[in-house]
Amino acid sequence: MRLTVKLHGSLRKYLPAGRTNPVVLDVGSSATVADVINCLGIPANHSRIAVVDEKQLEPTAVLSDGQELNLFPPLVGGV
């Protein structure tokens, strides 16, 4: 299965060498968000928000072929 993965903010440092953002990955047919995070070598606590089609997904969510997965680092700040 092929996914497009876009890394945001400080997660960009986990792009595979020589690759640009977004990156296209080939993953197993039942890959989850956590599988993609692991595949990219991102520590589990560094990617807190995963979004596909404007919907936030849990790490256990199974992805589908052709989806674009956006990964965001933990957000801080506020009032």
Secondary structure, DSSP 8 states (H G I E B T S, - for coil): -EEEEEE-GGGGGGS-TT--SSEEEE--TT-BHHHHHHHTT--GGG--EEEETTEEE-TT-B--TT-EEEEE-------
